[in-house]
Amino acid sequence: MIKVISSTICPFVQRVTALLEQKKIPYDIEYISLREKPDWFLCLSPNAQVPILITESGAALFESDAIVEYLEEAYPALQSSLDAELRAMNRAWSYLATKNYMVQCSAQRSKDEATLLLRTENLGRAFATIDGALEEGPYFRGSDISMVDIAWLPLLHRAALIESHTGYDFLDGYPRVKKWQEHLMKTGLAEKSVADDFEGAFTGFYLSDSTFLGSGNTSSRDQIAQRCGNSNCC
């Protein structure tokens, strides 16, 4: 059976486990602490990062881009009828998502209002770009979940949690992305692809007293922008 080496709140891991869940591929998962990485993990991971996927033959794969491409090639494809151009476009849109995982992480950890607005604006560039590319949906390529949906799921899931707990909406102003988020959240894939204690671990880290979002000083992005004068003031 496939095994995934993970940390509890890593978006790169969720991308992999979401694909495994969507394809209904059985797997085991082991969580490690990234602060105290075990020696056996460092022997498996050339970049000392999660995720690691150990294949059924025992090969240890690293880098989420490589892992999801392996899963798409080695197991029935999510959308087998796509031609080479569309598969390449899917990869490109997926790369745009993963390039913004850490952008979102840093925004969520903002220590003050000005930093939050600046980092929200940086993250918003990606949401604005894909908002213009989304069509009727409900998913990125119509009625079926694609590799692009899988790649953007961690961003959309975390945005939903932040809004639920604080009222602050990273997707404010991107109506197509917001609708896309709603459809993906209704599938239950977000919850299936994370640990049982994910939400507590996520809020404990990103909504702690040391973060602006966790301080209870704001309920919405609009309210912050109004106090600041406009969303570009920082």
JOZIDA-V207568 format. One record per backbone hydrogen bond with DSSP energy under -1.0 kcal/mol. NH is the residue of the N-H (numbers start at 0). CO is the residue of the C=O. If there is no record, write none. Layout:
BEGIN
nh: {NH | NH}
co: {CO | CO}
END
This chain:
BEGIN
nh: {2 | 3 | 4 | 5 | 9 | 13 | 14 | 15 | 16 | 17 | 18 | 19 | 20 | 21 | 22 | 24 | 27 | 29 | 31 | 41 | 42 | 44 | 47 | 51 | 52 | 53 | 54 | 57 | 60 | 66 | 67 | 68 | 69 | 70 | 71 | 72 | 73 | 74 | 81 | 86 | 87 | 88 | 89 | 90 | 91 | 92 | 93 | 94 | 95 | 96 | 97 | 98 | 99 | 100 | 103 | 104 | 105 | 106 | 107 | 108 | 109 | 115 | 116 | 117 | 118 | 119 | 120 | 121 | 122 | 123 | 126 | 127 | 128 | 129 | 130 | 131 | 133 | 138 | 141 | 149 | 150 | 151 | 152 | 155 | 156 | 157 | 158 | 159 | 160 | 161 | 162 | 163 | 164 | 165 | 166 | 171 | 173 | 177 | 178 | 179 | 180 | 181 | 182 | 183 | 184 | 185 | 187 | 191 | 192 | 193 | 197 | 200 | 201 | 202 | 203 | 204 | 205 | 206 | 210 | 211 | 223 | 224 | 225 | 226 | 227 | 228 | 232}
co: {53 | 27 | 51 | 29 | 6 | 9 | 10 | 11 | 12 | 13 | 14 | 15 | 16 | 17 | 18 | 19 | 1 | 3 | 5 | 37 | 38 | 40 | 44 | 4 | 60 | 2 | 58 | 54 | 52 | 62 | 63 | 64 | 65 | 66 | 67 | 68 | 69 | 70 | 78 | 82 | 83 | 84 | 85 | 86 | 87 | 88 | 89 | 90 | 91 | 92 | 93 | 94 | 96 | 97 | 99 | 100 | 101 | 102 | 103 | 104 | 106 | 111 | 112 | 113 | 114 | 115 | 116 | 117 | 118 | 119 | 122 | 123 | 124 | 125 | 126 | 127 | 129 | 141 | 138 | 145 | 146 | 147 | 148 | 151 | 152 | 153 | 154 | 155 | 156 | 157 | 158 | 159 | 160 | 161 | 162 | 168 | 170 | 173 | 174 | 175 | 176 | 177 | 178 | 179 | 180 | 181 | 184 | 187 | 188 | 190 | 194 | 196 | 197 | 198 | 199 | 200 | 201 | 202 | 207 | 109 | 219 | 220 | 221 | 222 | 223 | 224 | 229}
END
